[in-house]
Amino acid sequence: MIYSLPAKELKVGMYVIMPVGWAYHPFLRNRFTISSERELEEILKSGIETVQVDSTKSQASQDFQSITHPLKQKEEAVKKDYHRKPPKDWNPEKLMTEELRQIIRNDALPPRKKAEAVYKQSIKILDNVFESPKAEVIKESKQAIAEVADLILHDEDTGQNLLRLTSHDFYTYTHSVNVGILSIYLAKRLYSSDKHHDLRELGAGFFLHDLGKVRVAPEILNKPARLTELEMKRMRIHPYQGFKILEETGTLSEECRVICMQHHEREDGNGYPRRLKGDEIHDYARICCIADVFDALTAERSYKRSLSPFDALTVMGEEMLGFFHKEIFENFVLLFKPT
């Protein structure tokens, strides 16, 4: 079983799943068994606060049930009351730190370094939202995402580096950040000269497209194998649940609504939850759909190998023709054209 555990509670022998890409820690892999005290120290030095532990692959003798909190308990806790006041020690600066503001505004910082810092902070933002999707947290996260969106829209060099940095791990937080970055970049290409589109609010919709997964059972979300048909039915509730969370917290915009509800719809009508077809699907959702599938194909999963960006685009273009809007997909492919 997979558990979330503070990094300071890790032990030698535990099989860990790092929450960020390899660029942000000193290890060659994102999944490995901790073999020494030195590796424990390296994890703490990297600044990572929480990791996932797979008890089925761990060699440590500790009782995982007693030292960790199952993800299911976390998910149930955050579903109870979305309008309650945040705890007294809650600080919105955790979502959008002064460090991040300074990084975004630091023109002297090399684009790659800036991109790495922004990517790491974006994962922390989504971590906070999925852990506690209350009104105050979502509102602050949308402000933070707006600043990240502005960076992508107005800083081409940093944006290009962000595009290359997207992680190949398929976890809710990294996946949401990857899809957010890819989608904003595609929206920039499509709408940069059209003032009728609120690209900041679009960015919020893209980053929060999978918010409804907090209402999906964690044993389904974290299953290290393909889902059964019954499990898929349960997974397919997340578009509507994402819409409901945003509605309940008073943070629902039209952009967020169509992206949350429609990002799994397909051009040929074989998507979900409403089996919309063709122009019944909003272009914003079409953008998110393409980025969502691309990130899933390039991510490493326990039951499939990850594809290179080129191979993923080839599969999407040759084997998934009925999924995507042709013109929008062609523009997505051009994002990866060498400059």
C-alpha positions as CSV (number, residue, x, y, z in Angstrom):
1,M,0.0,0.0,0.0
2,I,1.2,3.5,-0.7
3,Y,1.4,6.0,2.1
4,S,2.3,9.7,2.4
5,L,5.0,10.3,4.9
6,P,7.0,13.3,6.1
7,A,10.6,13.1,4.9
8,K,11.9,13.4,8.5
9,E,10.1,10.1,9.4
10,L,11.7,8.0,6.6
11,K,13.8,5.0,7.5
12,V,16.5,2.9,5.8
13,G,14.8,0.1,3.8
14,M,11.7,2.1,2.8
15,Y,10.8,2.2,-0.9
16,V,10.1,5.8,-1.7
17,I,8.5,7.6,-4.5
18,M,9.8,11.1,-4.9
19,P,7.2,13.9,-5.5
20,V,9.3,15.9,-7.9
21,G,11.3,15.2,-11.0
22,W,14.9,14.0,-10.9
23,A,16.2,17.6,-11.5
24,Y,15.2,18.5,-8.0
25,H,17.0,15.8,-6.0
26,P,20.4,14.1,-6.2
27,F,19.2,10.5,-7.0
28,L,19.2,8.9,-10.4
29,R,15.7,7.5,-10.1
30,N,12.5,8.8,-8.6
31,R,11.5,5.4,-7.1
32,F,14.1,3.5,-5.0
33,T,14.7,1.8,-1.7
34,I,16.6,3.9,0.8
35,S,19.9,2.0,1.4
36,S,21.8,4.2,3.9
37,E,21.6,7.0,6.4
38,R,23.4,9.2,3.9
39,E,20.5,8.8,1.4
40,L,18.1,9.9,4.2
41,E,20.2,13.0,4.7
42,E,20.3,13.8,1.0
43,I,16.5,13.6,0.8
44,L,16.2,16.1,3.7
45,K,18.9,18.4,2.2
46,S,16.9,18.5,-1.1
47,G,14.1,20.4,0.7
48,I,11.5,17.7,0.0
49,E,9.0,17.7,2.9
50,T,6.8,14.7,2.1
51,V,7.2,11.6,0.0
52,Q,5.2,8.5,-0.8
53,V,6.2,5.1,0.6
54,D,5.2,1.8,-1.0
55,S,5.0,-0.6,1.9
56,T,4.7,-3.6,-0.5
57,K,8.2,-2.9,-1.8
58,S,9.9,-1.7,1.4
59,Q,12.4,-3.8,3.3
60,A,12.1,-1.8,6.5
61,S,10.7,-3.7,9.4
62,Q,8.6,-0.8,10.9
63,D,4.9,-1.0,11.2
64,F,3.8,1.3,8.4
65,Q,0.2,1.4,9.6
66,S,1.4,2.9,12.9
67,I,3.8,5.5,11.6
68,T,2.0,6.8,8.6
69,H,-1.4,8.2,7.6
70,P,-3.1,6.4,4.7
71,L,-3.9,8.6,1.8
72,K,-7.5,7.6,2.3
73,Q,-7.6,9.3,5.7
74,K,-6.3,12.5,4.1
75,E,-8.8,12.4,1.3
76,E,-11.7,11.9,3.6
77,A,-10.6,14.7,5.9
78,V,-10.5,17.3,3.2
79,K,-13.9,16.4,1.9
80,K,-15.8,17.3,5.0
81,D,-16.1,21.1,5.0
82,Y,-14.9,23.3,2.2
83,H,-16.2,26.5,3.7
84,R,-14.8,26.3,7.2
85,K,-12.2,28.8,8.3
86,P,-8.6,27.8,7.8
87,P,-6.5,26.8,10.8
88,K,-5.0,29.7,12.8
89,D,-1.5,28.8,11.6
90,W,-2.5,28.6,7.9
91,N,-0.5,31.0,5.9
92,P,-1.3,31.7,2.3
93,E,2.3,32.7,1.7
94,K,3.0,28.9,1.7
95,L,1.2,28.9,-1.6
96,M,2.9,31.9,-3.2
97,T,6.1,32.5,-1.3
98,E,8.1,35.7,-1.4
99,E,10.9,33.6,-2.8
100,L,8.8,32.7,-5.8
101,R,7.8,36.3,-6.4
102,Q,11.4,37.4,-6.3
103,I,12.3,34.6,-8.7
104,I,9.7,35.5,-11.2
105,R,10.7,39.1,-11.1
106,N,14.5,38.5,-11.1
107,D,15.5,39.3,-14.7
108,A,19.1,38.4,-13.9
109,L,18.3,34.8,-13.1
110,P,19.1,32.4,-16.0
111,P,16.0,31.1,-17.7
112,R,16.7,27.4,-16.8
113,K,17.3,28.2,-13.1
114,K,14.1,30.3,-13.0
115,A,12.1,27.6,-14.7
116,E,13.4,25.0,-12.2
117,A,12.4,27.1,-9.3
118,V,9.0,28.0,-10.7
119,Y,8.3,24.3,-11.5
120,K,9.2,23.2,-8.0
121,Q,7.1,25.9,-6.4
122,S,4.2,25.0,-8.7
123,I,4.2,21.5,-7.4
124,K,4.1,22.8,-3.9
125,I,1.1,25.0,-4.8
126,L,-0.8,22.0,-6.2
127,D,0.2,19.9,-3.2
128,N,-1.4,22.4,-0.9
129,V,-4.6,22.6,-2.9
130,F,-5.1,18.8,-3.1
131,E,-4.3,18.4,0.5
132,S,-6.8,21.1,1.6
133,P,-9.2,22.2,-1.2
134,K,-11.0,24.9,0.8
135,A,-12.1,28.2,-0.5
136,E,-9.2,30.2,0.9
137,V,-6.6,27.8,-0.3
138,I,-8.0,27.6,-3.9
139,K,-8.3,31.4,-4.1
140,E,-4.7,31.9,-3.1
141,S,-3.6,29.1,-5.4
142,K,-5.4,30.8,-8.4
143,Q,-3.5,34.0,-7.7
144,A,-0.2,32.1,-7.6
145,I,-1.1,30.2,-10.8
146,A,-1.9,33.5,-12.5
147,E,1.7,34.7,-11.8
148,V,3.1,31.5,-13.2
149,A,0.8,31.9,-16.3
150,D,2.1,35.5,-16.7
151,L,5.6,34.2,-16.6
152,I,4.9,31.7,-19.4
153,L,3.1,34.2,-21.5
154,H,5.7,37.0,-21.3
155,D,9.0,35.3,-20.8
156,E,9.6,33.1,-23.8
157,D,13.0,31.7,-22.7
158,T,11.8,30.6,-19.3
159,G,8.6,29.2,-20.8
160,Q,10.6,27.1,-23.2
161,N,12.6,25.7,-20.3
162,L,9.5,25.0,-18.3
163,L,8.2,23.1,-21.4
164,R,11.3,20.9,-21.3
165,L,11.2,20.4,-17.6
166,T,7.9,18.6,-17.3
167,S,8.5,15.5,-15.1
168,H,7.8,11.9,-16.4
169,D,6.3,10.8,-13.1
170,F,2.5,10.3,-13.1
171,Y,1.3,11.6,-9.8
172,T,-1.6,13.9,-9.2
173,Y,0.5,17.0,-8.4
174,T,3.2,16.6,-11.0
175,H,0.7,15.6,-13.7
176,S,-1.5,18.7,-12.9
177,V,1.5,21.0,-13.2
178,N,2.7,19.4,-16.4
179,V,-0.8,19.7,-18.0
180,G,-1.0,23.3,-16.7
181,I,2.3,24.3,-18.3
182,L,1.6,22.5,-21.6
183,S,-1.9,23.9,-21.8
184,I,-1.0,27.5,-21.1
185,Y,1.8,27.3,-23.6
186,L,-0.7,26.0,-26.2
187,A,-3.3,28.6,-25.3
188,K,-0.6,31.2,-25.7
189,R,0.1,30.0,-29.2
190,L,-3.6,30.0,-30.1
191,Y,-4.8,33.2,-28.3
192,S,-1.8,35.5,-27.8
193,S,-3.3,38.1,-30.2
194,D,-6.9,37.7,-29.1
195,K,-7.9,39.8,-26.1
196,H,-11.2,37.9,-25.6
197,H,-9.5,35.2,-23.6
198,D,-8.5,35.4,-20.0
199,L,-5.3,33.5,-20.1
200,R,-4.8,33.8,-16.3
201,E,-8.1,32.2,-15.5
202,L,-7.5,29.6,-18.2
203,G,-4.2,28.8,-16.4
204,A,-6.2,28.2,-13.2
205,G,-8.5,25.9,-15.0
206,F,-5.6,23.9,-16.6
207,F,-3.7,23.5,-13.3
208,L,-6.9,22.5,-11.4
209,H,-8.4,20.3,-14.0
210,D,-8.0,17.1,-11.9
211,L,-9.1,18.7,-8.6
212,G,-12.0,16.2,-8.4
213,K,-9.6,13.4,-7.8
214,V,-9.6,14.3,-4.1
215,R,-13.0,12.6,-4.1
216,V,-11.8,9.4,-5.8
217,A,-10.7,6.6,-3.5
218,P,-6.9,6.6,-3.0
219,E,-6.6,2.9,-3.7
220,I,-7.9,3.6,-7.2
221,L,-5.7,6.7,-7.7
222,N,-2.6,4.8,-6.5
223,K,-3.2,1.4,-8.0
224,P,0.1,0.2,-9.6
225,A,-1.7,-1.5,-12.5
226,R,-4.4,-0.8,-15.0
227,L,-7.9,-0.1,-13.6
228,T,-10.7,-2.5,-13.9
229,E,-13.9,-1.4,-15.6
230,L,-15.6,-0.8,-12.2
231,E,-12.6,1.2,-11.0
232,M,-12.7,3.2,-14.2
233,K,-16.3,4.1,-13.5
234,R,-15.3,5.4,-10.1
235,M,-12.4,7.3,-11.6
236,R,-14.8,9.0,-14.1
237,I,-16.5,10.9,-11.3
238,H,-13.6,13.3,-11.0
239,P,-14.6,15.8,-13.7
240,Y,-17.9,16.5,-12.1
241,Q,-16.5,16.4,-8.6
242,G,-13.8,19.0,-9.6
243,F,-16.6,21.2,-10.9
244,K,-18.5,20.7,-7.6
245,I,-15.6,21.6,-5.4
246,L,-15.0,24.9,-7.3
247,E,-18.7,25.6,-7.1
248,E,-18.9,24.9,-3.4
249,T,-15.9,27.1,-2.6
250,G,-17.1,30.0,-4.7
251,T,-14.1,29.8,-7.0
252,L,-15.8,28.5,-10.2
253,S,-15.3,30.5,-13.4
254,E,-16.6,29.6,-16.8
255,E,-13.1,28.7,-17.9
256,C,-12.6,26.4,-14.9
257,R,-16.1,24.9,-15.5
258,V,-15.6,23.8,-19.0
259,I,-12.0,22.6,-18.4
260,C,-12.9,20.5,-15.4
261,M,-16.1,19.1,-16.9
262,Q,-14.9,18.4,-20.4
263,H,-11.2,17.6,-20.4
264,H,-12.0,13.9,-20.9
265,E,-14.5,14.4,-23.7
266,R,-13.4,13.2,-27.2
267,E,-14.1,14.5,-30.6
268,D,-15.6,11.2,-31.7
269,G,-18.1,11.2,-28.8
270,N,-16.4,8.4,-26.9
271,G,-15.2,10.4,-23.9
272,Y,-16.8,11.1,-20.5
273,P,-18.7,12.2,-18.5
274,R,-21.3,13.4,-21.0
275,R,-20.0,11.8,-24.3
276,L,-19.9,15.2,-26.0
277,K,-18.9,15.2,-29.6
278,G,-17.2,17.7,-32.0
279,D,-18.2,21.3,-31.4
280,E,-20.1,20.4,-28.3
281,I,-16.7,20.4,-26.7
282,H,-15.2,23.8,-25.7
283,D,-11.8,24.7,-27.2
284,Y,-10.4,25.2,-23.7
285,A,-11.2,21.6,-22.9
286,R,-9.8,20.5,-26.2
287,I,-6.5,22.1,-25.3
288,C,-6.5,20.4,-21.8
289,C,-7.4,17.1,-23.3
290,I,-4.4,17.1,-25.7
291,A,-2.0,18.1,-22.9
292,D,-3.5,15.5,-20.5
293,V,-3.1,12.6,-23.0
294,F,0.4,13.7,-23.9
295,D,1.5,13.8,-20.3
296,A,0.0,10.4,-19.6
297,L,1.8,8.9,-22.6
298,T,5.2,10.4,-21.6
299,A,4.8,9.4,-18.0
300,E,6.4,6.3,-16.5
301,R,3.8,3.9,-15.1
302,S,4.3,0.5,-13.4
303,Y,2.3,-1.2,-16.2
304,K,3.7,0.6,-19.2
305,R,6.9,2.2,-20.5
306,S,7.0,6.0,-21.0
307,L,7.2,7.3,-24.5
308,S,9.5,10.0,-25.7
309,P,7.8,13.2,-26.7
310,F,8.3,12.4,-30.4
311,D,6.8,8.9,-30.0
312,A,3.9,10.2,-27.9
313,L,3.0,12.8,-30.6
314,T,3.3,10.0,-33.3
315,V,0.9,7.8,-31.3
316,M,-1.5,10.7,-30.8
317,G,-1.4,11.6,-34.4
318,E,-1.7,8.1,-35.9
319,E,-3.7,6.0,-33.4
320,M,-5.9,8.6,-31.6
321,L,-7.2,10.6,-34.5
322,G,-10.7,10.5,-33.1
323,F,-9.7,12.0,-29.8
324,F,-8.5,15.5,-30.7
325,H,-9.5,18.6,-32.6
326,K,-7.2,18.5,-35.7
327,E,-6.1,22.1,-35.9
328,I,-5.5,22.4,-32.1
329,F,-3.5,19.2,-32.1
330,E,-1.4,20.5,-35.1
331,N,-0.6,23.6,-33.1
332,F,0.4,21.5,-30.1
333,V,2.8,19.5,-32.2
334,L,4.5,22.8,-33.3
335,L,5.3,23.5,-29.6
336,F,8.0,20.8,-29.9
337,K,9.4,22.0,-33.2
338,P,13.2,22.7,-32.8
339,T,13.9,26.5,-32.8
